[in-house]
Amino acid sequence: MLNWDNVEGNWKQFTGKVKEQWGKLTDDDIARVNGKREQLEGMLQDRYGYGKEEAKKNVDEFLTRH
């Protein structure tokens, strides 16, 4: 399992996986996230209507899979 520091440090390499996982995120959204977990969770809340805990859980599951 990855930790978020690995994702943040290699954000450009993970953008494709992020886009594949969360297709509602635009390229601009992903660029704005720029590897910041809190930003990603906020975008998931905005685009998918997730609550804070649901967004956190989705990101945790993403880390587990990659």
mmCIF file as Biopython writes it, N, C-alpha, C and O atoms, coordinates in Angstrom:
data_model
#
loop_
_atom_site.group_PDB
_atom_site.id
_atom_site.type_symbol
_atom_site.label_atom_id
_atom_site.label_alt_id
_atom_site.label_comp_id
_atom_site.label_asym_id
_atom_site.label_entity_id
_atom_site.label_seq_id
_atom_site.pdbx_PDB_ins_code
_atom_site.Cartn_x
_atom_site.Cartn_y
_atom_site.Cartn_z
_atom_site.occupancy
_atom_site.B_iso_or_equiv
_atom_site.auth_seq_id
_atom_site.auth_asym_id
_atom_site.pdbx_PDB_model_num
ATOM 1   N N  . MET A ? 1  ? 0.836   -1.187 0.000   1.0 0.0 1  A 1 
ATOM 2   C CA . MET A ? 1  ? 0.000   0.000  0.000   1.0 0.0 1  A 1 
ATOM 3   C C  . MET A ? 1  ? 0.882   1.253  0.000   1.0 0.0 1  A 1 
ATOM 4   O O  . MET A ? 1  ? 1.875   1.332  0.724   1.0 0.0 1  A 1 
ATOM 5   N N  . LEU A ? 2  ? 0.511   2.188  -0.796  1.0 0.0 2  A 1 
ATOM 6   C CA . LEU A ? 2  ? 1.221   3.463  -0.850  1.0 0.0 2  A 1 
ATOM 7   C C  . LEU A ? 2  ? 0.828   4.336  0.324   1.0 0.0 2  A 1 
ATOM 8   O O  . LEU A ? 2  ? -0.224  4.151  0.936   1.0 0.0 2  A 1 
ATOM 9   N N  . ASN A ? 3  ? 1.683   5.281  0.621   1.0 0.0 3  A 1 
ATOM 10  C CA . ASN A ? 3  ? 1.228   6.338  1.506   1.0 0.0 3  A 1 
ATOM 11  C C  . ASN A ? 3  ? 1.096   7.593  0.654   1.0 0.0 3  A 1 
ATOM 12  O O  . ASN A ? 3  ? 1.612   7.652  -0.462  1.0 0.0 3  A 1 
ATOM 13  N N  . TRP A ? 4  ? 0.420   8.571  1.172   1.0 0.0 4  A 1 
ATOM 14  C CA . TRP A ? 4  ? 0.120   9.744  0.347   1.0 0.0 4  A 1 
ATOM 15  C C  . TRP A ? 4  ? 1.382   10.494 -0.053  1.0 0.0 4  A 1 
ATOM 16  O O  . TRP A ? 4  ? 1.399   11.134 -1.104  1.0 0.0 4  A 1 
ATOM 17  N N  . ASP A ? 5  ? 2.427   10.435 0.744   1.0 0.0 5  A 1 
ATOM 18  C CA . ASP A ? 5  ? 3.678   11.116 0.388   1.0 0.0 5  A 1 
ATOM 19  C C  . ASP A ? 5  ? 4.222   10.613 -0.945  1.0 0.0 5  A 1 
ATOM 20  O O  . ASP A ? 5  ? 4.760   11.392 -1.731  1.0 0.0 5  A 1 
ATOM 21  N N  . ASN A ? 6  ? 4.081   9.302  -1.204  1.0 0.0 6  A 1 
ATOM 22  C CA . ASN A ? 6  ? 4.510   8.744  -2.483  1.0 0.0 6  A 1 
ATOM 23  C C  . ASN A ? 6  ? 3.694   9.312  -3.630  1.0 0.0 6  A 1 
ATOM 24  O O  . ASN A ? 6  ? 4.237   9.638  -4.685  1.0 0.0 6  A 1 
ATOM 25  N N  . VAL A ? 7  ? 2.389   9.431  -3.424  1.0 0.0 7  A 1 
ATOM 26  C CA . VAL A ? 7  ? 1.506   9.962  -4.464  1.0 0.0 7  A 1 
ATOM 27  C C  . VAL A ? 7  ? 1.840   11.428 -4.716  1.0 0.0 7  A 1 
ATOM 28  O O  . VAL A ? 7  ? 1.991   11.856 -5.860  1.0 0.0 7  A 1 
ATOM 29  N N  . GLU A ? 8  ? 1.952   12.186 -3.636  1.0 0.0 8  A 1 
ATOM 30  C CA . GLU A ? 8  ? 2.230   13.614 -3.773  1.0 0.0 8  A 1 
ATOM 31  C C  . GLU A ? 8  ? 3.557   13.855 -4.493  1.0 0.0 8  A 1 
ATOM 32  O O  . GLU A ? 8  ? 3.658   14.733 -5.350  1.0 0.0 8  A 1 
ATOM 33  N N  . GLY A ? 9  ? 4.563   13.073 -4.136  1.0 0.0 9  A 1 
ATOM 34  C CA . GLY A ? 9  ? 5.878   13.237 -4.744  1.0 0.0 9  A 1 
ATOM 35  C C  . GLY A ? 9  ? 5.925   12.835 -6.211  1.0 0.0 9  A 1 
ATOM 36  O O  . GLY A ? 9  ? 6.797   13.287 -6.953  1.0 0.0 9  A 1 
ATOM 37  N N  . ASN A ? 10 ? 5.001   11.994 -6.629  1.0 0.0 10 A 1 
ATOM 38  C CA . ASN A ? 10 ? 4.954   11.514 -8.014  1.0 0.0 10 A 1 
ATOM 39  C C  . ASN A ? 10 ? 3.607   11.824 -8.660  1.0 0.0 10 A 1 
ATOM 40  O O  . ASN A ? 10 ? 3.081   11.024 -9.434  1.0 0.0 10 A 1 
ATOM 41  N N  . TRP A ? 11 ? 3.057   12.986 -8.336  1.0 0.0 11 A 1 
ATOM 42  C CA . TRP A ? 11 ? 1.699   13.323 -8.754  1.0 0.0 11 A 1 
ATOM 43  C C  . TRP A ? 11 ? 1.483   13.174 -10.251 1.0 0.0 11 A 1 
ATOM 44  O O  . TRP A ? 11 ? 0.459   12.637 -10.673 1.0 0.0 11 A 1 
ATOM 45  N N  . LYS A ? 12 ? 2.412   13.632 -11.051 1.0 0.0 12 A 1 
ATOM 46  C CA . LYS A ? 12 ? 2.239   13.553 -12.507 1.0 0.0 12 A 1 
ATOM 47  C C  . LYS A ? 12 ? 2.061   12.109 -12.966 1.0 0.0 12 A 1 
ATOM 48  O O  . LYS A ? 12 ? 1.318   11.846 -13.912 1.0 0.0 12 A 1 
ATOM 49  N N  . GLN A ? 13 ? 2.729   11.186 -12.310 1.0 0.0 13 A 1 
ATOM 50  C CA . GLN A ? 13 ? 2.596   9.774  -12.674 1.0 0.0 13 A 1 
ATOM 51  C C  . GLN A ? 13 ? 1.242   9.205  -12.252 1.0 0.0 13 A 1 
ATOM 52  O O  . GLN A ? 13 ? 0.760   8.242  -12.848 1.0 0.0 13 A 1 
ATOM 53  N N  . PHE A ? 14 ? 0.629   9.799  -11.229 1.0 0.0 14 A 1 
ATOM 54  C CA . PHE A ? 14 ? -0.641  9.282  -10.716 1.0 0.0 14 A 1 
ATOM 55  C C  . PHE A ? 14 ? -1.864  9.947  -11.341 1.0 0.0 14 A 1 
ATOM 56  O O  . PHE A ? 14 ? -2.987  9.489  -11.129 1.0 0.0 14 A 1 
ATOM 57  N N  . THR A ? 15 ? -1.665  11.008 -12.099 1.0 0.0 15 A 1 
ATOM 58  C CA . THR A ? 15 ? -2.839  11.723 -12.621 1.0 0.0 15 A 1 
ATOM 59  C C  . THR A ? 15 ? -3.716  10.834 -13.501 1.0 0.0 15 A 1 
ATOM 60  O O  . THR A ? 15 ? -4.941  10.952 -13.460 1.0 0.0 15 A 1 
ATOM 61  N N  . GLY A ? 16 ? -3.125  9.962  -14.283 1.0 0.0 16 A 1 
ATOM 62  C CA . GLY A ? 16 ? -3.908  9.055  -15.120 1.0 0.0 16 A 1 
ATOM 63  C C  . GLY A ? 16 ? -4.744  8.100  -14.290 1.0 0.0 16 A 1 
ATOM 64  O O  . GLY A ? 16 ? -5.902  7.839  -14.614 1.0 0.0 16 A 1 
ATOM 65  N N  . LYS A ? 17 ? -4.166  7.580  -13.226 1.0 0.0 17 A 1 
ATOM 66  C CA . LYS A ? 17 ? -4.891  6.673  -12.341 1.0 0.0 17 A 1 
ATOM 67  C C  . LYS A ? 17 ? -6.013  7.405  -11.618 1.0 0.0 17 A 1 
ATOM 68  O O  . LYS A ? 17 ? -7.094  6.855  -11.412 1.0 0.0 17 A 1 
ATOM 69  N N  . VAL A ? 18 ? -5.745  8.655  -11.232 1.0 0.0 18 A 1 
ATOM 70  C CA . VAL A ? 18 ? -6.767  9.465  -10.567 1.0 0.0 18 A 1 
ATOM 71  C C  . VAL A ? 18 ? -7.919  9.724  -11.529 1.0 0.0 18 A 1 
ATOM 72  O O  . VAL A ? 18 ? -9.085  9.592  -11.158 1.0 0.0 18 A 1 
ATOM 73  N N  . LYS A ? 19 ? -7.595  10.089 -12.754 1.0 0.0 19 A 1 
ATOM 74  C CA . LYS A ? 19 ? -8.627  10.362 -13.757 1.0 0.0 19 A 1 
ATOM 75  C C  . LYS A ? 19 ? -9.429  9.087  -14.072 1.0 0.0 19 A 1 
ATOM 76  O O  . LYS A ? 19 ? -10.643 9.149  -14.268 1.0 0.0 19 A 1 
ATOM 77  N N  . GLU A ? 20 ? -8.758  7.957  -14.117 1.0 0.0 20 A 1 
ATOM 78  C CA . GLU A ? 20 ? -9.426  6.684  -14.362 1.0 0.0 20 A 1 
ATOM 79  C C  . GLU A ? 20 ? -10.380 6.349  -13.206 1.0 0.0 20 A 1 
ATOM 80  O O  . GLU A ? 20 ? -11.496 5.882  -13.432 1.0 0.0 20 A 1 
ATOM 81  N N  . GLN A ? 21 ? -9.938  6.586  -11.994 1.0 0.0 21 A 1 
ATOM 82  C CA . GLN A ? 21 ? -10.740 6.295  -10.803 1.0 0.0 21 A 1 
ATOM 83  C C  . GLN A ? 21 ? -11.925 7.241  -10.679 1.0 0.0 21 A 1 
ATOM 84  O O  . GLN A ? 21 ? -13.040 6.812  -10.379 1.0 0.0 21 A 1 
ATOM 85  N N  . TRP A ? 22 ? -11.684 8.527  -10.912 1.0 0.0 22 A 1 
ATOM 86  C CA . TRP A ? 22 ? -12.712 9.550  -10.726 1.0 0.0 22 A 1 
ATOM 87  C C  . TRP A ? 22 ? -12.857 10.357 -12.007 1.0 0.0 22 A 1 
ATOM 88  O O  . TRP A ? 22 ? -12.311 11.453 -12.131 1.0 0.0 22 A 1 
ATOM 89  N N  . GLY A ? 23 ? -13.596 9.801  -12.953 1.0 0.0 23 A 1 
ATOM 90  C CA . GLY A ? 23 ? -13.736 10.389 -14.282 1.0 0.0 23 A 1 
ATOM 91  C C  . GLY A ? 23 ? -14.416 11.744 -14.329 1.0 0.0 23 A 1 
ATOM 92  O O  . GLY A ? 23 ? -14.295 12.462 -15.322 1.0 0.0 23 A 1 
ATOM 93  N N  . LYS A ? 24 ? -15.124 12.100 -13.279 1.0 0.0 24 A 1 
ATOM 94  C CA . LYS A ? 24 ? -15.780 13.413 -13.264 1.0 0.0 24 A 1 
ATOM 95  C C  . LYS A ? 24 ? -14.797 14.550 -13.005 1.0 0.0 24 A 1 
ATOM 96  O O  . LYS A ? 24 ? -15.130 15.718 -13.205 1.0 0.0 24 A 1 
ATOM 97  N N  . LEU A ? 25 ? -13.602 14.214 -12.564 1.0 0.0 25 A 1 
ATOM 98  C CA . LEU A ? 25 ? -12.596 15.253 -12.332 1.0 0.0 25 A 1 
ATOM 99  C C  . LEU A ? 25 ? -11.996 15.667 -13.668 1.0 0.0 25 A 1 
ATOM 100 O O  . LEU A ? 25 ? -11.583 14.824 -14.464 1.0 0.0 25 A 1 
ATOM 101 N N  . THR A ? 26 ? -11.955 16.950 -13.900 1.0 0.0 26 A 1 
ATOM 102 C CA . THR A ? 26 ? -11.387 17.475 -15.138 1.0 0.0 26 A 1 
ATOM 103 C C  . THR A ? 26 ? -9.862  17.562 -15.009 1.0 0.0 26 A 1 
ATOM 104 O O  . THR A ? 26 ? -9.310  17.435 -13.917 1.0 0.0 26 A 1 
ATOM 105 N N  . ASP A ? 27 ? -9.210  17.777 -16.126 1.0 0.0 27 A 1 
ATOM 106 C CA . ASP A ? 27 ? -7.757  17.981 -16.096 1.0 0.0 27 A 1 
ATOM 107 C C  . ASP A ? 27 ? -7.410  19.191 -15.231 1.0 0.0 27 A 1 
ATOM 108 O O  . ASP A ? 27 ? -6.408  19.181 -14.515 1.0 0.0 27 A 1 
ATOM 109 N N  . ASP A ? 28 ? -8.242  20.235 -15.300 1.0 0.0 28 A 1 
ATOM 110 C CA . ASP A ? 28 ? -8.014  21.419 -14.462 1.0 0.0 28 A 1 
ATOM 111 C C  . ASP A ? 28 ? -8.149  21.084 -12.979 1.0 0.0 28 A 1 
ATOM 112 O O  . ASP A ? 28 ? -7.364  21.553 -12.154 1.0 0.0 28 A 1 
ATOM 113 N N  . ASP A ? 29 ? -9.158  20.264 -12.645 1.0 0.0 29 A 1 
ATOM 114 C CA . ASP A ? 29 ? -9.331  19.835 -11.253 1.0 0.0 29 A 1 
ATOM 115 C C  . ASP A ? 29 ? -8.074  19.116 -10.769 1.0 0.0 29 A 1 
ATOM 116 O O  . ASP A ? 29 ? -7.555  19.399 -9.689  1.0 0.0 29 A 1 
ATOM 117 N N  . ILE A ? 30 ? -7.604  18.198 -11.576 1.0 0.0 30 A 1 
ATOM 118 C CA . ILE A ? 30 ? -6.440  17.395 -11.205 1.0 0.0 30 A 1 
ATOM 119 C C  . ILE A ? 30 ? -5.201  18.277 -11.077 1.0 0.0 30 A 1 
ATOM 120 O O  . ILE A ? 30 ? -4.381  18.073 -10.182 1.0 0.0 30 A 1 
ATOM 121 N N  . ALA A ? 31 ? -5.064  19.248 -11.962 1.0 0.0 31 A 1 
ATOM 122 C CA . ALA A ? 31 ? -3.934  20.179 -11.874 1.0 0.0 31 A 1 
ATOM 123 C C  . ALA A ? 31 ? -4.020  21.009 -10.592 1.0 0.0 31 A 1 
ATOM 124 O O  . ALA A ? 31 ? -3.003  21.270 -9.949  1.0 0.0 31 A 1 
ATOM 125 N N  . ARG A ? 32 ? -5.240  21.425 -10.220 1.0 0.0 32 A 1 
ATOM 126 C CA . ARG A ? 32 ? -5.425  22.198 -8.991  1.0 0.0 32 A 1 
ATOM 127 C C  . ARG A ? 32 ? -5.099  21.371 -7.747  1.0 0.0 32 A 1 
ATOM 128 O O  . ARG A ? 32 ? -4.563  21.898 -6.772  1.0 0.0 32 A 1 
ATOM 129 N N  . VAL A ? 33 ? -5.418  20.100 -7.781  1.0 0.0 33 A 1 
ATOM 130 C CA . VAL A ? 33 ? -5.118  19.216 -6.646  1.0 0.0 33 A 1 
ATOM 131 C C  . VAL A ? 33 ? -3.612  19.178 -6.410  1.0 0.0 33 A 1 
ATOM 132 O O  . VAL A ? 33 ? -3.149  19.279 -5.273  1.0 0.0 33 A 1 
ATOM 133 N N  . ASN A ? 34 ? -2.853  19.032 -7.496  1.0 0.0 34 A 1 
ATOM 134 C CA . ASN A ? 34 ? -1.391  19.081 -7.456  1.0 0.0 34 A 1 
ATOM 135 C C  . ASN A ? 34 ? -0.793  18.201 -6.347  1.0 0.0 34 A 1 
ATOM 136 O O  . ASN A ? 34 ? 0.181   18.577 -5.696  1.0 0.0 34 A 1 
ATOM 137 N N  . GLY A ? 35 ? -1.394  17.032 -6.148  1.0 0.0 35 A 1 
ATOM 138 C CA . GLY A ? 35 ? -0.847  16.082 -5.187  1.0 0.0 35 A 1 
ATOM 139 C C  . GLY A ? 35 ? -1.286  16.284 -3.754  1.0 0.0 35 A 1 
ATOM 140 O O  . GLY A ? 35 ? -0.868  15.527 -2.878  1.0 0.0 35 A 1 
ATOM 141 N N  . LYS A ? 36 ? -2.108  17.268 -3.488  1.0 0.0 36 A 1 
ATOM 142 C CA . LYS A ? 36 ? -2.553  17.541 -2.122  1.0 0.0 36 A 1 
ATOM 143 C C  . LYS A ? 36 ? -3.800  16.722 -1.806  1.0 0.0 36 A 1 
ATOM 144 O O  . LYS A ? 36 ? -4.838  16.876 -2.450  1.0 0.0 36 A 1 
ATOM 145 N N  . ARG A ? 37 ? -3.683  15.864 -0.822  1.0 0.0 37 A 1 
ATOM 146 C CA . ARG A ? 37 ? -4.778  14.964 -0.464  1.0 0.0 37 A 1 
ATOM 147 C C  . ARG A ? 37 ? -6.052  15.728 -0.090  1.0 0.0 37 A 1 
ATOM 148 O O  . ARG A ? 37 ? -7.143  15.369 -0.533  1.0 0.0 37 A 1 
ATOM 149 N N  . GLU A ? 38 ? -5.917  16.767 0.715   1.0 0.0 38 A 1 
ATOM 150 C CA . GLU A ? 38 ? -7.089  17.528 1.153   1.0 0.0 38 A 1 
ATOM 151 C C  . GLU A ? 38 ? -7.804  18.157 -0.039  1.0 0.0 38 A 1 
ATOM 152 O O  . GLU A ? 38 ? -9.032  18.225 -0.079  1.0 0.0 38 A 1 
ATOM 153 N N  . GLN A ? 39 ? -7.015  18.615 -1.008  1.0 0.0 39 A 1 
ATOM 154 C CA . GLN A ? 39 ? -7.602  19.197 -2.219  1.0 0.0 39 A 1 
ATOM 155 C C  . GLN A ? 39 ? -8.380  18.130 -2.996  1.0 0.0 39 A 1 
ATOM 156 O O  . GLN A ? 39 ? -9.481  18.390 -3.483  1.0 0.0 39 A 1 
ATOM 157 N N  . LEU A ? 40 ? -7.810  16.941 -3.108  1.0 0.0 40 A 1 
ATOM 158 C CA . LEU A ? 40 ? -8.483  15.858 -3.815  1.0 0.0 40 A 1 
ATOM 159 C C  . LEU A ? 40 ? -9.782  15.495 -3.113  1.0 0.0 40 A 1 
ATOM 160 O O  . LEU A ? 40 ? -10.818 15.335 -3.759  1.0 0.0 40 A 1 
ATOM 161 N N  . GLU A ? 41 ? -9.730  15.367 -1.804  1.0 0.0 41 A 1 
ATOM 162 C CA . GLU A ? 41 ? -10.942 15.042 -1.060  1.0 0.0 41 A 1 
ATOM 163 C C  . GLU A ? 41 ? -12.007 16.119 -1.256  1.0 0.0 41 A 1 
ATOM 164 O O  . GLU A ? 41 ? -13.187 15.802 -1.400  1.0 0.0 41 A 1 
ATOM 165 N N  . GLY A ? 42 ? -11.604 17.372 -1.264  1.0 0.0 42 A 1 
ATOM 166 C CA . GLY A ? 42 ? -12.545 18.470 -1.505  1.0 0.0 42 A 1 
ATOM 167 C C  . GLY A ? 42 ? -13.156 18.407 -2.895  1.0 0.0 42 A 1 
ATOM 168 O O  . GLY A ? 42 ? -14.352 18.644 -3.067  1.0 0.0 42 A 1 
ATOM 169 N N  . MET A ? 43 ? -12.332 18.086 -3.887  1.0 0.0 43 A 1 
ATOM 170 C CA . MET A ? 43 ? -12.843 17.953 -5.261  1.0 0.0 43 A 1 
ATOM 171 C C  . MET A ? 43 ? -13.844 16.806 -5.360  1.0 0.0 43 A 1 
ATOM 172 O O  . MET A ? 43 ? -14.858 16.921 -6.048  1.0 0.0 43 A 1 
ATOM 173 N N  . LEU A ? 44 ? -13.559 15.698 -4.672  1.0 0.0 44 A 1 
ATOM 174 C CA . LEU A ? 44 ? -14.490 14.567 -4.692  1.0 0.0 44 A 1 
ATOM 175 C C  . LEU A ? 44 ? -15.816 14.950 -4.047  1.0 0.0 44 A 1 
ATOM 176 O O  . LEU A ? 44 ? -16.881 14.529 -4.499  1.0 0.0 44 A 1 
ATOM 177 N N  . GLN A ? 45 ? -15.745 15.743 -2.999  1.0 0.0 45 A 1 
ATOM 178 C CA . GLN A ? 45 ? -16.971 16.212 -2.363  1.0 0.0 45 A 1 
ATOM 179 C C  . GLN A ? 45 ? -17.769 17.083 -3.328  1.0 0.0 45 A 1 
ATOM 180 O O  . GLN A ? 45 ? -18.989 16.949 -3.427  1.0 0.0 45 A 1 
ATOM 181 N N  . ASP A ? 46 ? -17.085 17.966 -4.031  1.0 0.0 46 A 1 
ATOM 182 C CA . ASP A ? 46 ? -17.759 18.859 -4.987  1.0 0.0 46 A 1 
ATOM 183 C C  . ASP A ? 46 ? -18.333 18.107 -6.179  1.0 0.0 46 A 1 
ATOM 184 O O  . ASP A ? 46 ? -19.499 18.290 -6.527  1.0 0.0 46 A 1 
ATOM 185 N N  . ARG A ? 47 ? -17.520 17.261 -6.807  1.0 0.0 47 A 1 
ATOM 186 C CA . ARG A ? 47 ? -17.925 16.609 -8.058  1.0 0.0 47 A 1 
ATOM 187 C C  . ARG A ? 47 ? -18.870 15.428 -7.869  1.0 0.0 47 A 1 
ATOM 188 O O  . ARG A ? 47 ? -19.733 15.170 -8.707  1.0 0.0 47 A 1 
ATOM 189 N N  . TYR A ? 48 ? -18.695 14.713 -6.756  1.0 0.0 48 A 1 
ATOM 190 C CA . TYR A ? 48 ? -19.467 13.492 -6.540  1.0 0.0 48 A 1 
ATOM 191 C C  . TYR A ? 48 ? -20.508 13.621 -5.427  1.0 0.0 48 A 1 
ATOM 192 O O  . TYR A ? 48 ? -21.316 12.715 -5.227  1.0 0.0 48 A 1 
ATOM 193 N N  . GLY A ? 49 ? -20.491 14.730 -4.712  1.0 0.0 49 A 1 
ATOM 194 C CA . GLY A ? 49 ? -21.436 14.922 -3.628  1.0 0.0 49 A 1 
ATOM 195 C C  . GLY A ? 49 ? -21.125 14.071 -2.411  1.0 0.0 49 A 1 
ATOM 196 O O  . GLY A ? 49 ? -22.002 13.818 -1.585  1.0 0.0 49 A 1 
ATOM 197 N N  . TYR A ? 50 ? -19.875 13.627 -2.294  1.0 0.0 50 A 1 
ATOM 198 C CA . TYR A ? 50 ? -19.468 12.824 -1.146  1.0 0.0 50 A 1 
ATOM 199 C C  . TYR A ? 50 ? -19.430 13.691 0.105   1.0 0.0 50 A 1 
ATOM 200 O O  . TYR A ? 50 ? -19.167 14.891 0.037   1.0 0.0 50 A 1 
ATOM 201 N N  . GLY A ? 51 ? -19.695 13.069 1.243   1.0 0.0 51 A 1 
ATOM 202 C CA . GLY A ? 51 ? -19.421 13.704 2.520   1.0 0.0 51 A 1 
ATOM 203 C C  . GLY A ? 51 ? -17.927 13.623 2.787   1.0 0.0 51 A 1 
ATOM 204 O O  . GLY A ? 51 ? -17.191 12.935 2.080   1.0 0.0 51 A 1 
ATOM 205 N N  . LYS A ? 52 ? -17.494 14.331 3.814   1.0 0.0 52 A 1 
ATOM 206 C CA . LYS A ? 52 ? -16.066 14.364 4.138   1.0 0.0 52 A 1 
ATOM 207 C C  . LYS A ? 52 ? -15.514 12.961 4.396   1.0 0.0 52 A 1 
ATOM 208 O O  . LYS A ? 52 ? -14.460 12.610 3.866   1.0 0.0 52 A 1 
ATOM 209 N N  . GLU A ? 53 ? -16.201 12.165 5.192   1.0 0.0 53 A 1 
ATOM 210 C CA . GLU A ? 53 ? -15.718 10.820 5.513   1.0 0.0 53 A 1 
ATOM 211 C C  . GLU A ? 53 ? -15.724 9.907  4.291   1.0 0.0 53 A 1 
ATOM 212 O O  . GLU A ? 53 ? -14.818 9.091  4.120   1.0 0.0 53 A 1 
ATOM 213 N N  . GLU A ? 54 ? -16.738 10.041 3.445   1.0 0.0 54 A 1 
ATOM 214 C CA . GLU A ? 54 ? -16.808 9.214  2.234   1.0 0.0 54 A 1 
ATOM 215 C C  . GLU A ? 54 ? -15.656 9.543  1.284   1.0 0.0 54 A 1 
ATOM 216 O O  . GLU A ? 54 ? -15.067 8.646  0.680   1.0 0.0 54 A 1 
ATOM 217 N N  . ALA A ? 55 ? -15.341 10.828 1.155   1.0 0.0 55 A 1 
ATOM 218 C CA . ALA A ? 55 ? -14.219 11.238 0.304   1.0 0.0 55 A 1 
ATOM 219 C C  . ALA A ? 55 ? -12.910 10.669 0.846   1.0 0.0 55 A 1 
ATOM 220 O O  . ALA A ? 55 ? -12.087 10.158 0.087   1.0 0.0 55 A 1 
ATOM 221 N N  . LYS A ? 56 ? -12.722 10.760 2.169   1.0 0.0 56 A 1 
ATOM 222 C CA . LYS A ? 56 ? -11.511 10.220 2.791   1.0 0.0 56 A 1 
ATOM 223 C C  . LYS A ? 56 ? -11.424 8.718  2.556   1.0 0.0 56 A 1 
ATOM 224 O O  . LYS A ? 56 ? -10.351 8.204  2.237   1.0 0.0 56 A 1 
ATOM 225 N N  . LYS A ? 57 ? -12.526 8.016  2.707   1.0 0.0 57 A 1 
ATOM 226 C CA . LYS A ? 57 ? -12.553 6.568  2.509   1.0 0.0 57 A 1 
ATOM 227 C C  . LYS A ? 57 ? -12.203 6.218  1.058   1.0 0.0 57 A 1 
ATOM 228 O O  . LYS A ? 57 ? -11.457 5.269  0.814   1.0 0.0 57 A 1 
ATOM 229 N N  . ASN A ? 58 ? -12.731 6.972  0.102   1.0 0.0 58 A 1 
ATOM 230 C CA . ASN A ? 58 ? -12.429 6.725  -1.307  1.0 0.0 58 A 1 
ATOM 231 C C  . ASN A ? 58 ? -10.944 6.893  -1.592  1.0 0.0 58 A 1 
ATOM 232 O O  . ASN A ? 58 ? -10.360 6.092  -2.322  1.0 0.0 58 A 1 
ATOM 233 N N  . VAL A ? 59 ? -10.336 7.912  -1.031  1.0 0.0 59 A 1 
ATOM 234 C CA . VAL A ? 59 ? -8.903  8.135  -1.243  1.0 0.0 59 A 1 
ATOM 235 C C  . VAL A ? 59 ? -8.105  7.020  -0.575  1.0 0.0 59 A 1 
ATOM 236 O O  . VAL A ? 59 ? -7.127  6.536  -1.143  1.0 0.0 59 A 1 
ATOM 237 N N  . ASP A ? 60 ? -8.510  6.609  0.622   1.0 0.0 60 A 1 
ATOM 238 C CA . ASP A ? 60 ? -7.826  5.493  1.288   1.0 0.0 60 A 1 
ATOM 239 C C  . ASP A ? 60 ? -7.894  4.224  0.436   1.0 0.0 60 A 1 
ATOM 240 O O  . ASP A ? 60 ? -6.902  3.508  0.308   1.0 0.0 60 A 1 
ATOM 241 N N  . GLU A ? 61 ? -9.059  3.948  -0.142  1.0 0.0 61 A 1 
ATOM 242 C CA . GLU A ? 61 ? -9.217  2.759  -1.000  1.0 0.0 61 A 1 
ATOM 243 C C  . GLU A ? 61 ? -8.346  2.873  -2.250  1.0 0.0 61 A 1 
ATOM 244 O O  . GLU A ? 61 ? -7.780  1.880  -2.706  1.0 0.0 61 A 1 
ATOM 245 N N  . PHE A ? 62 ? -8.240  4.069  -2.798  1.0 0.0 62 A 1 
ATOM 246 C CA . PHE A ? 62 ? -7.368  4.312  -3.953  1.0 0.0 62 A 1 
ATOM 247 C C  . PHE A ? 62 ? -5.924  3.951  -3.594  1.0 0.0 62 A 1 
ATOM 248 O O  . PHE A ? 62 ? -5.234  3.282  -4.364  1.0 0.0 62 A 1 
ATOM 249 N N  . LEU A ? 63 ? -5.479  4.398  -2.423  1.0 0.0 63 A 1 
ATOM 250 C CA . LEU A ? 63 ? -4.119  4.101  -1.977  1.0 0.0 63 A 1 
ATOM 251 C C  . LEU A ? 63 ? -3.908  2.604  -1.805  1.0 0.0 63 A 1 
ATOM 252 O O  . LEU A ? 63 ? -2.852  2.079  -2.156  1.0 0.0 63 A 1 
ATOM 253 N N  . THR A ? 64 ? -4.896  1.927  -1.275  1.0 0.0 64 A 1 
ATOM 254 C CA . THR A ? 64 ? -4.798  0.476  -1.068  1.0 0.0 64 A 1 
ATOM 255 C C  . THR A ? 64 ? -4.660  -0.266 -2.393  1.0 0.0 64 A 1 
ATOM 256 O O  . THR A ? 64 ? -3.906  -1.234 -2.489  1.0 0.0 64 A 1 
ATOM 257 N N  . ARG A ? 65 ? -5.378  0.182  -3.407  1.0 0.0 65 A 1 
ATOM 258 C CA . ARG A ? 65 ? -5.346  -0.487 -4.709  1.0 0.0 65 A 1 
ATOM 259 C C  . ARG A ? 65 ? -4.059  -0.216 -5.475  1.0 0.0 65 A 1 
ATOM 260 O O  . ARG A ? 65 ? -3.668  -1.019 -6.322  1.0 0.0 65 A 1 
ATOM 261 N N  . HIS A ? 66 ? -3.403  0.884  -5.199  1.0 0.0 66 A 1 
ATOM 262 C CA . HIS A ? 66 ? -2.210  1.240  -5.964  1.0 0.0 66 A 1 
ATOM 263 C C  . HIS A ? 66 ? -1.029  1.187  -5.042  1.0 0.0 66 A 1 
ATOM 264 O O  . HIS A ? 66 ? 0.096   1.451  -5.465  1.0 0.0 66 A 1 
#
